Amino acid sequence: MYDSSSDDDENLNIEVHKLEGEDNFGIWEFTTIGALRQQGLEGFIRGTETRPIGNTPEDMKKLEEFNNGKFRAWYILHQSVEPLAARKHIRGWGPLDDLDNCDPKLLWDELQRWYTDIGPIRKLDLLKELTSIDYRQFDDIEAFLNRAQKLERRLGRLGMPISDEMMKTCLYGGVLHHPSKRLESLLMVKYDEWDSKTMISQMRGHSFTIQSEANKHQREQQEANRRRNANRQSSGHRRGSRRRGRRR
């Protein structure tokens, strides 16, 4: 049985990202593993920590340490996935007063299963999103690249690995109409030489210039639209004046 008096608040109050849904699963997983590793608890989700056996005082002390570590690992997971796990009815997640049944490996495995066990319609939606991704859907080039990479990783974990050539093609299609001359020249000269990772790295490296050129283009478009609207209004006003003049 777990002895809660053996843990202090500092050991239990480990901060990790809250799991909110599919979109932040990757960062949640990364920070959670880091927190467990820092506390020497990663083995409890990997299945490498085994329950000690024996009845000697030393064995009983090891068993107490094992139970305490097992609970701490489960508690970190428990707090990081609430309330999503309750809504999704994830096995292994339960009330804190059921301490004897806490199982961090079960909870971890069920969360992994929830993330990867999705139907063909959802997989198709993710694939369609990647193949039709466009920089204009995002605030800047960084957000565009982040989403493309997230979709690539997500599909890979679902058993649908994206080839390098397909990833390059999706990225190229996504910025095909981008107004940045720097981006256009980079892709024209280096596309055949680059793999998708190099392409992403180069886009990130020139993101400030690319975004500055995009912002300038947007301002120019807004100014052109303003002038067109002003000309239409002026033209409409002149036509109205001529018609009124003819009536007189």
ZAGU-264016 format. One line per 4 residues: number of its first residue (from 1); for each residue x, y, z of N, C-alpha, C, O, CB. Coordinates in pm, whole numbers, padded with zeros to 5 digits. Atoms other than C-alpha are relative to their C-alpha. Glycine has a CB too. Example, Ala and Ser with C-alpha at 12.3 -4.5 7.8 and 13.67 -1.06 7.14 Angstrom:
residues 2
1) 00089,-00119,00000,01230,-00450,00780,00090,00120,00000,00194,00118,00066,-00099,00003,00125 | -00082,-00119,-00006,01367,-00106,00714,-00077,00109,00073,-00026,00220,00090,00041,00046,-00142
***
This chain:
residues 248
1) 00085,-00120,00000,00000,00000,00000,00088,00125,00000,00195,00126,00061,-00095,00001,00123 | -00073,-00125,00006,00116,00351,-00074,-00014,00077,00130,-00122,00084,00187,-00047,00085,-00117 | -00001,-00083,-00120,00214,00569,00223,00019,00144,-00042,00130,00185,-00074,00112,-00045,00100 | -00008,-00138,00049,00133,00929,00131,00083,00089,00091,00130,00193,00047,-00139,00058,-00013
5) -00076,-00084,-00092,00311,01063,00438,00148,00002,-00034,00222,00087,00015,-00019,-00048,00142 | -00143,00008,00032,00648,00963,00286,00039,00096,-00110,00159,00113,-00136,00037,-00140,-00039 | -00030,-00093,00108,00621,01216,00000,-00032,00141,00044,-00136,00166,00107,-00078,-00036,-00127 | 00030,-00140,-00031,00648,01590,00042,-00065,00066,-00120,-00071,00008,-00229,00128,00077,00042
9) 00072,-00070,00107,00463,01849,-00164,00089,00027,-00120,00042,00028,-00234,-00057,00130,00052 | -00090,-00033,00110,00772,01931,-00368,00012,-00115,-00098,00020,-00094,-00219,00139,00038,00053 | -00012,00117,00087,00798,01576,-00502,-00126,-00022,-00082,-00119,-00070,-00195,00030,-00124,00083 | 00126,00027,00070,00431,01563,-00599,-00037,00112,-00097,-00100,00087,-00199,-00112,-00019,00101
13) 00040,-00113,00084,00393,01911,-00747,00101,00022,-00113,00170,00124,-00117,-00013,00128,00086 | -00084,-00010,00118,00585,01846,-01069,-00084,00057,-00113,-00191,00004,-00144,00062,-00138,-00039 | 00079,-00065,00105,00470,02076,-01347,00034,-00058,-00137,00151,-00062,-00177,00024,00151,00000 | -00014,00041,00139,00416,01933,-01694,-00115,00064,-00077,-00211,00114,-00017,-00001,-00158,-00015
17) 00108,-00055,00081,00203,02050,-01984,-00127,-00083,00019,-00122,-00206,00026,00041,00004,-00150 | 00128,00070,-00006,-00164,01965,-01950,-00034,-00058,-00137,-00019,00009,-00239,-00112,00096,00047 | 00046,00060,00124,-00290,01723,-02213,-00141,00052,-00028,-00234,00024,00046,00003,-00157,00008 | 00128,-00060,00034,-00572,01911,-02384,-00069,-00072,-00116,-00190,-00062,-00132,00019,00145,-00035
21) 00058,00069,00114,-00620,01697,-02694,00110,-00047,-00094,00228,-00050,-00056,-00099,00090,-00075 | -00096,00053,00098,-00452,01562,-03007,00109,00101,-00033,00225,00064,-00049,-00072,-00041,-00127 | -00095,-00099,00049,-00285,01889,-03099,00120,00020,00091,00229,00049,00041,-00070,00131,-00019 | -00115,-00022,-00087,-00065,01916,-02790,00051,-00130,00062,00122,-00127,00163,-00036,00099,00110
25) -00046,00128,-00055,-00004,01544,-02732,00151,-00011,-00002,00211,-00060,00094,-00061,-00116,-00078 | -00145,00012,00013,00355,01567,-02854,00075,00074,00109,00166,00019,00170,00044,00050,-00133 | -00069,-00078,-00103,00461,01845,-02616,-00033,-00055,00138,00052,-00055,00227,-00039,00149,-00009 | 00036,00062,-00129,00268,01680,-02331,00086,-00124,00023,00141,-00141,00132,-00151,-00038,00004
29) -00078,00123,-00014,00445,01348,-02393,00147,00033,00032,00207,-00030,00120,-00008,-00084,-00129 | -00141,-00037,-00019,00788,01515,-02413,00025,00052,00142,00120,00008,00207,00041,00107,-00102 | -00022,-00058,-00132,00750,01717,-02092,-00029,-00100,00111,00035,-00096,00217,-00087,00124,00018 | 00033,00100,-00102,00593,01428,-01902,00115,-00099,00017,00153,-00132,00129,-00129,-00073,-00037
33) -00115,00092,-00010,00876,01189,-01986,00117,00070,00068,00186,00009,00150,00042,-00050,-00141 | -00108,-00075,-00064,01123,01461,-01887,-00019,00012,00149,00077,-00003,00225,00010,00138,-00061 | 00028,-00014,-00143,00953,01515,-01552,00019,-00133,00073,00077,-00137,00182,-00142,00051,00021 | -00016,00133,-00062,00940,01141,-01477,00147,-00040,00005,00192,-00097,00104,-00081,-00106,-00075
37) -00143,00035,00004,01302,01094,-01582,00077,00078,00106,00166,00024,00172,00059,00028,-00140 | -00067,-00084,-00099,01412,01382,-01361,-00019,-00055,00141,00069,-00042,00225,-00053,00144,-00007 | 00030,00055,-00132,01248,01212,-01064,00040,-00147,00013,00017,-00209,00117,-00147,00014,00029 | -00037,00142,-00004,01386,00867,-01151,-00119,-00093,-00007,-00115,-00203,00048,00079,-00028,00124
41) 00125,00076,00001,01035,00741,-01228,-00039,-00052,-00138,-00144,-00113,-00153,-00111,00086,00053 | 00038,00039,00136,01042,00673,-01602,-00025,-00150,-00013,-00110,-00192,-00091,00108,00043,-00097 | 00016,00144,00007,01075,00299,-01545,-00140,-00049,00033,-00179,-00158,-00009,00097,-00066,00092 | 00135,00041,-00037,00724,00289,-01400,-00098,00007,-00118,-00200,-00062,-00117,-00052,00087,00114
45) 00086,-00001,00119,00570,00379,-01738,00056,-00090,-00110,-00015,-00127,-00203,-00016,00144,-00054 | -00063,00087,00100,00816,00166,-01936,-00013,-00148,00035,00008,-00235,-00050,00147,00036,-00015 | 00011,00140,-00043,00757,-00149,-01733,00132,-00061,00044,00142,-00183,00058,-00057,-00082,-00111 | -00131,00052,-00042,01121,-00179,-01626,00017,-00004,00151,00110,-00066,00202,00111,00083,-00061
49) -00002,00007,-00147,01049,-00124,-01256,-00087,-00118,00043,-00204,-00126,00007,-00053,00135,00065 | 00073,00119,-00043,00947,-00453,-01094,-00020,00000,00151,00063,00051,00227,00073,-00127,-00043 | 00035,00004,-00142,00783,-00514,-00761,00096,-00091,00076,00112,-00207,00037,-00145,-00047,00019 | -00091,00084,-00079,01033,-00640,-00500,-00076,-00113,00070,-00194,-00099,00103,00076,00086,00103
53) 00060,00112,-00072,00967,-00976,-00336,00086,-00032,00121,00204,00005,00125,-00016,-00126,-00091 | -00072,00036,-00122,01069,-01111,00003,-00067,00058,00123,-00150,00148,00113,00145,00047,-00007 | 00065,-00041,-00125,00976,-01065,00366,00097,00056,00104,00059,00082,00217,-00072,-00117,00059 | -00096,-00055,-00094,01294,-00936,00525,-00027,00149,00018,-00091,00212,-00067,00145,-00024,-00048
57) 00017,-00145,-00019,01298,-00585,00671,00054,00082,-00117,-00005,00182,-00156,00069,00044,00129 | -00056,-00071,00114,01520,-00476,00383,-00092,-00011,-00121,-00110,00085,-00196,00140,-00054,-00034 | 00094,00019,00110,01275,-00626,00133,-00124,00087,00017,-00174,00144,-00080,-00040,-00147,-00011 | 00119,-00080,-00026,00984,-00449,00298,00026,00149,-00023,-00061,00223,-00068,-00048,-00023,00143
61) -00035,-00140,00025,01168,-00118,00281,00005,00026,-00150,-00041,00131,-00196,00136,00034,00065 | -00004,-00014,00146,01233,-00172,-00091,-00142,00002,-00059,-00169,00075,-00154,00082,-00115,-00063 | 00138,00003,00048,00865,-00254,-00139,-00069,00134,00026,-00145,00183,-00058,-00078,-00114,00068 | 00060,-00130,-00031,00763,00067,00034,00051,00107,-00097,-00028,00189,-00145,00032,00041,00145
65) -00057,-00096,00094,01000,00268,-00187,-00059,-00020,-00140,-00087,00076,-00212,00153,-00013,-00005 | 00060,00031,00130,00862,00090,-00494,-00141,00054,-00009,-00177,00118,-00108,00000,-00151,-00024 | 00139,-00047,00000,00501,00166,-00400,-00008,00152,-00003,-00093,00210,-00072,-00073,-00052,00123 | 00000,-00146,-00001,00583,00529,-00327,00037,00056,-00138,-00025,00151,-00185,00098,00052,00105
69) -00040,-00045,00133,00762,00570,-00661,-00110,-00025,-00103,-00134,00058,-00190,00127,-00070,-00043 | 00108,00034,00092,00479,00397,-00844,-00113,00102,00010,-00169,00144,-00091,-00052,-00141,00028 | 00106,-00098,-00016,00226,00634,-00696,00041,00136,-00053,-00037,00204,-00119,-00040,00011,00147 | -00044,-00131,00048,00435,00942,-00769,-00006,00007,-00152,-00049,00108,-00208,00143,00029,00049
73) 00006,00003,00147,00467,00839,-01135,-00146,00010,-00047,-00176,00085,-00140,00066,-00130,-00054 | 00142,-00002,00038,00091,00776,-01156,-00061,00136,00027,-00141,00186,-00053,-00078,-00108,00076 | 00056,-00130,-00039,00012,01104,-00979,00038,00107,-00102,-00045,00190,-00138,00048,00039,00140 | -00044,-00098,00100,00220,01308,-01226,-00083,-00015,-00128,-00128,00085,-00185,00152,-00018,-00031
77) 00084,00024,00117,00033,01145,-01515,-00143,00044,00027,-00205,00112,-00055,00004,-00149,-00039 | 00139,-00027,-00038,-00300,01176,-01336,-00031,00149,-00008,-00132,00190,-00065,-00028,-00052,00140 | 00025,-00144,-00005,-00267,01550,-01281,00015,00065,-00137,-00050,00165,-00166,00095,00066,00099 | -00027,-00064,00129,-00139,01622,-01631,-00108,-00029,-00104,-00117,00042,-00204,00133,-00047,-00052
81) 00101,00035,00101,-00430,01456,-01814,-00143,00027,00048,-00240,-00005,-00021,00013,-00147,-00038 | 00133,-00038,-00049,-00718,01579,-01601,-00038,00136,-00059,00047,00225,-00056,-00003,00004,00156 | 00117,00088,-00003,-00993,01650,-01710,-00021,-00084,-00126,-00121,-00154,-00137,-00121,00082,00025 | 00021,00071,00125,-00940,01503,-02058,-00021,-00149,00022,-00110,-00209,-00040,00118,00022,-00092
85) 00010,00144,-00022,-00890,01148,-01927,-00136,-00038,00056,-00188,-00146,00025,00109,-00047,00094 | 00134,00028,-00053,-01217,01169,-01736,-00105,00005,-00110,-00195,-00079,-00115,-00035,00099,00112 | 00097,-00013,00111,-01406,01287,-02046,00009,-00116,-00096,-00092,-00163,-00148,00021,00131,-00075 | -00022,00107,00098,-01253,01017,-02264,-00007,-00139,00062,00006,-00240,-00008,00133,00019,-00066
89) 00010,00128,-00072,-01290,00745,-01998,00125,-00087,-00023,00116,-00205,-00056,-00126,-00077,-00044 | -00127,00071,00017,-00923,00650,-02019,00021,-00097,00116,00013,-00058,00232,00118,00101,-00009 | -00027,00100,-00105,-00849,00329,-01831,00129,00037,00072,00224,00086,00012,00010,-00144,-00061 | -00118,-00030,-00080,-00601,00370,-01548,-00007,00135,00068,00070,00163,00160,00122,-00006,-00085
93) 00020,-00129,-00066,-00722,00718,-01459,-00119,-00012,00092,-00225,-00059,00051,-00022,00115,-00104 | 00110,00015,-00095,-00934,00732,-01146,00016,00093,00118,00106,00178,00120,-00009,-00142,00049 | -00003,-00089,-00117,-01000,00900,-00815,00127,-00019,00082,00184,-00128,00085,-00122,-00023,00089 | -00122,00004,-00079,-00708,00983,-00588,-00014,-00087,00124,00087,-00129,00182,00040,00139,00039
97) 00016,00080,-00121,-00860,00790,-00301,00012,-00150,-00027,00007,-00231,00066,-00135,00030,00065 | -00017,00142,00035,-00816,00461,-00491,00148,-00029,-00021,00189,-00069,-00130,-00083,-00038,-00128 | -00145,00003,00013,-00443,00450,-00421,00055,-00138,-00031,00156,-00150,-00100,00063,00051,00125 | -00053,00134,00018,-00400,00073,-00421,-00010,-00047,-00145,00058,-00142,-00184,-00072,-00098,00089
101) 00018,00043,00138,-00512,00049,-00786,00068,00093,-00101,00047,00079,-00221,-00146,-00008,-00032 | -00068,-00090,00093,-00294,00325,-00932,00106,-00078,-00077,00187,-00149,-00018,00063,00120,00074 | -00093,00074,00086,-00097,00187,-01226,00049,00095,-00110,-00020,00114,-00210,-00068,-00128,-00061 | -00048,-00098,00097,00119,00439,-01416,00020,-00059,-00140,-00004,00009,-00239,00128,00060,00047
105) -00022,00060,00132,00205,00195,-01696,-00132,-00021,-00074,-00141,00004,-00194,00075,-00135,00013 | 00131,00016,00062,-00160,00112,-01761,-00052,00133,-00051,-00101,00141,-00164,-00099,-00061,00100 | 00049,-00132,00040,-00250,00482,-01771,00079,00051,-00120,00021,00105,-00214,00009,00099,00118 | -00084,-00044,00110,00044,00562,-01999,-00034,-00074,-00130,-00050,-00012,-00235,00147,-00021,00034
109) 00031,00081,00119,-00033,00276,-02238,-00137,00035,-00058,-00154,00038,-00179,00005,-00149,00034 | 00135,-00033,00047,-00401,00370,-02255,-00003,00138,-00067,-00078,00159,-00162,-00099,-00004,00115 | -00009,-00132,00063,-00315,00733,-02334,00065,-00011,-00138,00022,00055,-00233,00080,00097,00089 | -00064,00021,00130,-00084,00618,-02613,-00099,-00064,-00097,-00104,-00029,-00215,00126,-00089,00015
113) 00099,00067,00085,-00360,00393,-02745,-00108,00098,-00045,-00150,00096,-00160,-00063,-00119,00075 | 00101,-00100,00035,-00613,00675,-02734,00051,00090,-00112,-00026,00126,-00202,-00039,00084,00122 | -00056,-00092,00098,-00379,00894,-02940,00016,-00064,-00137,-00002,00002,-00239,00133,00052,00049 | -00030,00065,00128,-00299,00637,-03207,-00116,-00080,-00057,-00119,-00109,-00177,00118,-00091,00015
117) 00109,00086,00046,-00621,00434,-03226,-00115,00084,-00052,-00216,00103,00016,-00050,-00092,00114 | 00106,-00080,00060,-00827,00649,-03461,-00041,-00065,-00131,00033,-00143,-00189,00047,00147,-00023 | 00057,00064,00118,-01043,00553,-03756,00054,00055,-00131,00126,00155,-00131,-00148,00013,00002 | -00050,-00040,00132,-00975,00584,-04129,-00046,00139,-00044,00025,00207,-00117,-00044,-00101,-00103
121) 00049,-00133,00039,-01188,00899,-04167,00091,00108,00058,00126,00204,-00011,-00145,00021,00048 | -00089,-00099,-00064,-00970,01090,-03919,00138,-00002,-00066,00198,00103,-00086,00012,-00028,00151 | -00128,00009,00068,-00654,00960,-04087,-00006,00072,-00135,00087,00142,-00174,00041,-00147,-00019 | 00017,-00065,00130,-00787,01076,-04422,-00005,00152,00015,00051,00224,-00068,-00128,-00051,-00069
125) 00007,-00144,-00025,-00866,01420,-04278,00140,00058,00022,00173,00164,-00031,-00090,00030,00122 | -00135,-00048,-00027,-00509,01456,-04151,00084,00002,-00127,00160,00095,-00151,00068,-00088,00106 | -00075,00007,00126,-00365,01346,-04485,-00044,00111,-00095,00040,00173,-00161,-00019,-00137,-00067 | 00050,-00108,00086,-00589,01590,-04673,00051,00135,00047,00085,00221,-00034,-00154,00001,-00002
129) -00049,-00127,-00053,-00484,01871,-04441,00145,00023,-00039,00183,00135,-00075,-00016,00004,00152 | -00142,-00016,00036,-00116,01805,-04509,00016,00029,-00149,00093,00117,-00187,00079,-00126,00038 | -00017,-00017,00144,-00155,01778,-04886,-00058,00131,-00052,-00024,00174,-00162,-00062,-00116,-00073 | 00059,-00127,00043,-00359,02099,-04905,00043,00118,00086,-00014,00226,00076,-00151,-00010,00001
133) -00042,-00105,-00092,-00174,02301,-04643,00050,00121,-00078,00115,00107,-00181,00110,-00051,00095 | -00033,-00123,00070,-00123,02665,-04741,00042,00105,00103,-00020,00118,00208,-00121,00050,-00086 | -00052,-00099,-00094,00076,02943,-04576,-00105,00104,00037,-00099,00162,00146,00122,00069,-00058 | 00101,-00103,-00026,-00228,03173,-04603,-00098,-00039,00110,-00177,00043,00156,-00077,00029,-00127
137) 00085,00045,-00110,-00404,02963,-04340,00057,00039,00136,-00008,00018,00239,-00019,-00151,-00007 | -00070,-00022,-00125,-00154,03081,-04078,00047,00145,00012,00051,00220,-00087,00119,-00095,00013 | -00044,-00137,-00024,-00028,03401,-03920,00136,00030,-00060,00162,00142,-00105,00004,00028,00149 | -00134,-00021,00053,00330,03352,-04036,00058,-00133,-00049,-00004,-00238,-00033,00092,00064,00105
141) -00063,00117,00059,00569,03108,-04203,00037,-00103,00107,00036,-00223,00080,00124,00040,-00081 | -00035,00091,-00110,00675,02960,-03866,-00119,-00087,00037,-00105,-00208,00055,00048,00079,00122 | 00121,00076,-00035,00319,02858,-03782,-00034,-00101,-00110,-00077,-00212,-00081,-00119,00095,00023 | 00021,00090,00114,00283,02706,-04131,00092,-00122,00010,00046,-00235,-00004,00025,00074,-00133
145) -00097,00110,-00010,00601,02497,-04086,-00029,-00089,00121,-00018,-00211,00112,00141,00055,00009 | 00030,00079,-00121,00507,02391,-03732,-00116,-00095,-00023,-00112,-00211,00017,-00032,00093,00118 | 00117,00085,00024,00170,02261,-03844,00033,-00112,-00098,-00011,-00225,-00079,-00117,00083,-00054 | -00038,00103,00096,00318,02076,-04142,00080,-00111,00066,00056,-00229,00040,00081,00062,-00115
149) -00081,00101,-00070,00573,01901,-03921,-00084,-00080,00098,-00065,-00201,00112,00116,00068,00074 | 00087,00071,-00094,00310,01816,-03663,-00086,-00104,-00072,-00104,-00215,-00022,-00089,00098,00076 | 00079,00094,00079,00093,01655,-03929,00085,-00117,-00048,00039,-00232,-00048,-00065,00071,-00120 | -00091,00106,00045,00392,01460,-04063,00025,-00100,00113,00019,-00221,00092,00133,00060,-00050
153) -00026,00088,-00115,00473,01323,-03715,-00125,-00078,00039,-00119,-00197,00070,00049,00082,00121 | 00126,00064,-00040,00109,01249,-03639,-00033,-00117,-00093,-00067,-00225,-00046,-00116,00101,-00001 | 00029,00105,00097,00059,01049,-03958,00100,-00115,00013,00065,-00231,-00003,00000,00056,-00143 | -00100,00104,-00018,00384,00863,-03899,-00032,-00090,00117,-00015,-00211,00109,00136,00062,00020
157) 00035,00081,-00117,00270,00751,-03556,-00127,-00082,-00023,-00153,-00179,00048,-00019,00090,00121 | 00122,00075,00033,-00055,00634,-03710,00027,-00108,-00105,-00067,-00167,-00159,-00108,00096,-00050 | -00035,00102,00098,00133,00399,-03942,-00008,00046,-00143,-00018,-00035,-00235,-00089,-00117,00017 | 00007,-00057,00134,00122,00636,-04240,00119,00093,-00021,00101,00214,-00032,-00134,00075,-00022
161) -00119,-00086,00016,00481,00761,-04281,-00002,00077,-00131,-00037,00023,-00236,00127,-00083,00008 | -00002,-00086,00118,00519,01051,-04522,00142,-00002,-00058,00239,00027,00011,-00044,00147,00037 | -00131,00004,00064,00802,01011,-04772,00058,00140,-00008,-00015,00239,-00004,-00010,-00062,-00140 | -00065,-00130,00006,01058,01289,-04796,-00045,00079,-00123,-00068,00199,-00114,00151,-00017,-00001
165) 00040,-00069,00121,00960,01370,-05154,-00143,00054,00010,-00172,00162,-00040,00011,-00094,-00120 | 00137,-00048,-00017,00592,01396,-05061,-00003,00120,00094,-00078,00215,00071,-00090,-00113,00053 | -00004,-00112,-00094,00674,01623,-04766,00052,00125,-00071,-00002,00234,-00052,00088,-00035,00123 | -00052,-00113,00077,00882,01847,-04994,-00108,00058,-00091,-00124,00180,-00101,00122,-00043,-00084
169) 00104,-00045,00092,00597,01862,-05243,-00111,00075,00072,-00160,00177,00023,-00059,-00120,-00075 | 00105,-00068,-00078,00342,01956,-04976,00048,00137,00046,-00028,00234,00040,-00040,-00085,00123 | -00055,-00128,-00043,00569,02230,-04843,00008,00098,-00117,-00027,00215,-00104,00139,-00019,00063 | -00011,-00085,00119,00635,02364,-05193,-00137,00050,-00044,-00154,00168,-00074,00068,-00077,-00115
173) 00135,-00041,00037,00266,02364,-05277,-00058,00101,00097,-00136,00188,00058,-00090,-00120,-00008 | 00054,-00089,-00102,00192,02542,-04952,00051,00142,-00009,-00013,00235,00042,00031,-00053,00135 | -00055,-00135,00012,00415,02839,-05038,00012,00043,-00146,00079,00141,-00178,00139,00008,00068 | -00013,-00025,00144,00375,02833,-05417,-00037,00143,-00037,00024,00201,-00127,-00087,-00097,-00077
177) 00047,-00135,00034,00192,03168,-05421,00046,00104,00103,-00011,00212,00112,-00153,00002,-00009 | -00051,-00094,-00100,00392,03332,-05141,00068,00117,-00070,00141,00096,-00167,00100,-00071,00097 | -00055,-00118,00068,00492,03690,-05234,00149,00024,00023,00206,00113,-00041,-00076,00120,00043 | -00140,-00025,-00033,00844,03663,-05090,00092,-00037,-00116,00092,-00151,-00162,00040,-00078,00126
181) -00097,00026,00106,01111,03696,-05359,00115,-00086,00052,00170,-00167,-00022,00054,00131,-00056 | -00107,00081,-00059,01368,03547,-05121,-00040,-00147,00000,00040,-00233,-00038,00030,00047,00144 | 00048,00138,-00003,01159,03234,-05076,-00006,-00058,-00141,00032,-00173,-00163,-00138,-00008,00068 | 00010,00047,00139,01094,03208,-05449,00137,-00036,-00056,00153,-00139,-00121,-00066,00108,-00088
185) -00134,00027,00052,01465,03229,-05531,00063,-00121,00066,00132,-00198,00000,00089,00122,00019 | -00053,00117,-00071,01558,02974,-05265,-00054,-00129,-00059,00021,-00223,-00084,-00034,00008,00148 | 00064,00121,00049,01309,02721,-05394,00038,-00028,-00146,00055,-00144,-00185,-00152,00010,00013 | -00034,00019,00140,01393,02777,-05760,00140,-00058,-00015,00163,-00142,-00101,-00012,00131,-00075
189) -00140,00039,00015,01766,02726,-05708,00031,-00131,00071,00107,-00214,00021,00091,00109,00054 | -00045,00109,-00087,01781,02466,-05432,-00100,-00115,00016,-00069,-00212,00084,00030,00055,00134 | 00104,00101,-00026,01460,02260,-05450,00050,-00142,-00025,00030,-00229,00060,-00121,00027,-00087 | -00044,00136,00034,01617,01957,-05620,00112,-00050,00092,00127,-00170,00110,00046,-00005,-00145
193) -00112,00040,-00086,01918,01959,-05386,-00045,-00030,00143,00015,-00113,00212,00106,00110,00002 | 00042,00009,-00139,01728,01985,-05059,-00087,-00122,00027,-00162,-00166,-00060,-00073,00126,00041 | 00104,00089,-00050,01548,01720,-04859,-00098,00085,00080,-00077,00206,00095,00060,-00117,00087 | 00105,-00079,-00066,01241,01824,-04662,00051,00068,00127,00010,00180,00158,-00119,-00088,00033
197) -00053,-00060,-00125,01433,01885,-04337,00084,00123,-00031,00076,00224,00039,00084,-00103,00079 | -00080,-00116,00039,01679,02116,-04513,-00090,00113,-00047,-00065,00230,-00016,00100,-00038,-00110 | 00093,-00102,00046,01391,02298,-04680,-00062,00074,00118,-00071,00197,00118,-00109,-00063,-00089 | 00061,-00061,-00119,01224,02357,-04344,00101,00086,00073,00070,00198,00115,-00055,-00108,00095
201) -00106,-00075,-00068,01554,02467,-04188,00030,00131,-00072,00049,00234,-00007,00127,-00085,00011 | -00028,-00120,00077,01618,02714,-04469,-00114,00101,00009,-00091,00222,00019,00027,-00036,-00146 | 00114,-00090,-00015,01268,02856,-04448,00002,00068,00137,-00025,00188,00149,-00133,-00076,-00020 | -00007,-00058,-00135,01309,02904,-04074,00114,00102,00008,00098,00209,00067,00022,-00112,00106
205) -00114,-00090,-00005,01650,03063,-04123,-00025,00133,-00068,00034,00235,-00030,00118,-00065,-00062 | 00032,-00123,00072,01505,03320,-04363,-00140,00050,00034,-00197,00132,-00038,00012,-00023,-00151 | 00140,-00031,-00032,01170,03353,-04186,-00023,00149,00021,-00129,00200,-00014,-00042,-00075,00125 | 00019,-00143,-00025,01227,03716,-04084,-00015,00075,-00132,-00105,00157,-00147,00116,00057,00081
209) 00007,-00066,00130,01295,03828,-04441,-00126,-00039,-00075,-00193,00045,-00136,00123,-00034,-00084 | 00120,00050,00069,01017,03610,-04580,-00125,00069,00054,-00211,00112,-00023,-00011,-00152,00016 | 00118,-00061,-00059,00765,03749,-04333,-00005,00150,-00026,-00112,00207,-00045,-00003,-00026,00149 | -00004,-00143,00028,00882,04107,-04388,-00050,00029,-00141,-00125,00124,-00164,00143,00055,00017
213) 00046,-00018,00138,00827,04070,-04763,-00150,-00028,-00012,-00220,00038,-00089,00078,-00092,-00095 | 00144,00029,00001,00485,03915,-04699,-00079,00116,00059,-00184,00153,00006,-00030,-00129,00078 | 00068,-00114,-00062,00388,04203,-04470,-00002,00121,-00094,-00102,00191,-00104,00069,00038,00134 | -00007,-00111,00094,00505,04457,-04728,-00100,-00020,-00113,-00169,00073,-00154,00142,00014,-00057
217) 00096,00031,00108,00303,04283,-04999,-00143,00023,00048,-00226,00075,-00027,00018,-00146,-00048 | 00135,-00018,-00053,-00004,04284,-04773,-00035,00148,00011,-00147,00188,-00020,-00013,-00068,00137 | 00025,-00145,-00010,00032,04658,-04708,-00024,00060,-00139,-00111,00146,-00156,00119,00070,00068 | 00018,-00051,00136,00068,04724,-05080,-00137,-00038,-00056,-00201,00041,-00124,00110,-00052,-00091
221) 00132,00045,00045,-00244,04517,-05152,-00111,00080,00065,-00209,00117,00000,-00018,-00148,00029 | 00101,-00080,-00070,-00440,04703,-04887,-00009,00142,-00055,-00117,00197,-00070,00031,00004,00150 | -00001,-00135,00057,-00331,05037,-05029,-00063,00001,-00139,-00138,00093,-00173,00144,00054,-00006 | 00059,00008,00134,-00422,04927,-05383,-00152,-00015,00009,-00225,00046,-00069,00060,-00118,-00079
225) 00145,00017,-00019,-00766,04814,-05260,-00064,00131,00044,-00174,00166,00000,-00029,-00111,00102 | 00054,-00128,-00047,-00815,05144,-05080,-00015,00098,-00116,-00115,00169,-00125,00092,00060,00109 | 00006,-00092,00113,-00736,05337,-05397,-00110,-00039,-00098,-00181,00047,-00150,00135,00005,-00072 | 00106,00046,00090,-00968,05123,-05610,-00137,00038,00054,-00223,00085,-00020,00008,-00151,-00021
229) 00129,-00035,-00061,-01252,05176,-05365,-00026,00150,-00009,-00137,00194,-00034,-00004,-00045,00147 | 00014,-00146,00007,-01185,05549,-05359,-00034,00043,-00142,-00117,00132,-00162,00129,00070,00046 | 00029,-00034,00140,-01185,05562,-05741,-00144,-00036,-00038,-00211,00038,-00110,00098,-00073,-00093 | 00138,00039,00030,-01513,05370,-05758,-00099,00100,00058,-00195,00140,-00008,-00030,-00139,00055
233) 00090,-00096,-00064,-01676,05606,-05512,00000,00133,-00073,-00104,00196,-00091,00039,00020,00146 | -00012,-00127,00072,-01543,05909,-05700,-00070,-00008,-00135,-00140,00085,-00176,00147,00038,-00019 | 00064,00019,00131,-01658,05768,-06035,-00152,-00003,00014,-00223,00057,-00067,00049,-00130,-00066 | 00144,00006,-00024,-02003,05691,-05895,-00057,00136,00032,-00168,00169,-00010,-00031,-00097,00112
237) 00047,-00135,-00034,-02030,06041,-05754,-00009,00087,-00125,-00104,00164,-00141,00094,00066,00103 | 00001,-00081,00123,-01938,06197,-06095,-00117,-00039,-00090,-00182,00048,-00148,00132,-00014,-00076 | 00112,00043,00083,-02194,05984,-06281,-00132,00050,00055,-00221,00091,-00020,-00003,-00153,-00011 | 00122,-00050,-00061,-02461,06082,-06033,-00019,00148,-00024,-00131,00194,-00044,00001,-00028,00148
241) 00008,-00144,00023,-02379,06450,-06077,-00041,00030,-00143,-00120,00122,-00166,00135,00067,00030 | 00036,-00022,00140,-02402,06423,-06459,-00148,-00029,-00025,-00216,00043,-00098,00087,-00088,-00091 | 00143,00032,00017,-02742,06255,-06438,-00089,00110,00055,-00190,00146,-00006,-00033,-00132,00067 | 00080,-00109,-00059,-02875,06526,-06209,00005,00125,-00088,-00093,00198,-00098,00051,00034,00143
245) -00014,-00116,00087,-02738,06790,-06448,-00090,-00010,-00122,-00149,00089,-00165,00144,00016,-00043 | 00082,00020,00119,-02920,06639,-06747,-00148,00022,00031,-00223,00072,-00053,00021,-00140,-00057 | 00141,-00018,-00035,-03251,06641,-06559,-00036,00148,00001,-00147,00185,-00035,-00031,-00064,00136 | 00028,-00143,-00006,-03222,07015,-06511,-00017,00056,-00140,-00042,00176,-00156,00112,00075,00074
***
